[in-house]
Amino acid sequence: MSAATKRLASMPHNRGAGLPSGITSVCSAHPVVIEAALMHGKNRNADVLIEATCNQVNQEGGYTGMNPAAFRAFVEKIAVKVAFPLDQLVLGGDHLGPNPWKHLAAGEAMRKASEMIDAYASAGFTKLHLDTSMACAGDPQAVPNETIASRAAELAAVSEARVRQSGMQAPSYVIGTEVPVPGGAVEALDHLHITTPADARETVELHRAAFSRLGLDEAFARAIGIVVQPGVEFGNAEVIGYEREAAAELVATLGDIPQFVFEAHSTDYQSQRALCDLVGDGFAILKVGPWLTFALREALYGLSAIAGILVPNAIHEPLPTAMERIMLSSPDHWQKYYPGDARQQHVQRHYSFSDRIRYYWTAPAAQNAVNELMSALQGLTIPRPLMSQHLGHLEPMVASGSLAPQADAIVLGSVTRVLDIYADAINSAPQR
């Protein structure tokens, strides 16, 4: 077991002993985000946890075109590039279950989910979130909790068999599903409900029993996290912040289940104070994804505006114009998520907190547009007045000398700024 995996597995124990216990889970497959995360970890001498979802990465390629082994190679290649020590890297799989195939009957969907988790285990992913909460064809709309736990145990059995056969590191498991399905919430945020203590305890006990029926007690002993809803979420233009008082009863539940810490999804756009409170209250694993690619988009759009001033003849068209054309030509990733009239949808396509634009950066036309922009600005020093006008959130970093006013550094710096918010929150969180 790598040193980073050991440290991850020890989080519940550390919390119980009053020791610091928290980590940022970077949920992105964008190479710039991955590079920023690894450079950030290197500079802070910190472990880095990078997770792929079942829709991003699976045995059929997912929407990234990568299977788990390919994703691991992709991340490790970037790690070598930035000289990040692999012993400080943890790879995780998120929402591993039948979601990509939920249109199929449960038996077939679970067969494919089993193939997927086998591929994750084979590739050496050591943090696996088992999520079988979604209804498949023929299931009742709300899958019974007992069925969810039984299906999760079936997937764990596949993972355990692969680990024994291959000699790979034994993974830590995360259970629980009280979050939106991968891809984001589409319901109104006024219906958000904090997980009840009874539901949290039931999730643990049903999974414990399901694992035990399959002879997986030792595997369940490696379950370290439970996904719950602490009362945080974001939509296209709103963010629900963490309120400690509202989650107090849920937080107290950790005293009944000392084997676990909480995993908090959708923590994007929370304040540093809220993130600090989350970690202090036992939400030791903070998942972030859209905020990182939102920050990436902010930097690229700001640089596009600056290029229009400094080198107007060096680019074919502004980057937002190119991305608008790309998104309109292939609306599947945004259309059902962005309500309203044409103007409202236009704004959401480019500026929504949900950041559905992140699905388009790997399109060849988008890559060409970004490459053209970055080439046009290569070697140029961005004047501080233009930084202030178009990249105001980064201008103080340029003023202090912590960020070079060059295009490549600015893109990485925009993502790093978000990672700093998480790291500073985790490092300053008192353990309760």
Secondary structure, 3 states (H helix, E strand, C coil): CCHHHHHHHCHHHHHHCCCCCCEEEEECCCHHHHHHHHHHHHHHCCCEEEEEECCCECCCCHHHCECHHHHHHHHHHHHHHHCCCHHHEEEEEEEECCHHHCCCEHHHHHHHHHHHHHHHHHCCCCEEEECCCCCCECCCCCCCHHHHHHHHHHHHHHHHHHHHHHCCCCCEEEECCCCCCCCCCCCCHHHCCCCCHHHHHHHHHHHHHHHHHCCCHHHHCCEEEEEECCCCEECCCCEECCCCCCCHHHHHHHHCCCCCEEEECCCCCCCHHHHHHHHHCCCCEEEECHHHHHHHHHHHHHHHHHHHHHCCCCCCCCHHHHHHHHHHHCHHHCCCCCCCCHHHHHHHHHHCCCCHHHHHCCCHHHHHHHHHHHHHHCCCCCCHHHHHHHCCCCHHHHHHCCCCCCHHHHHHHHHHHHHHHHHHHHHHCCCC
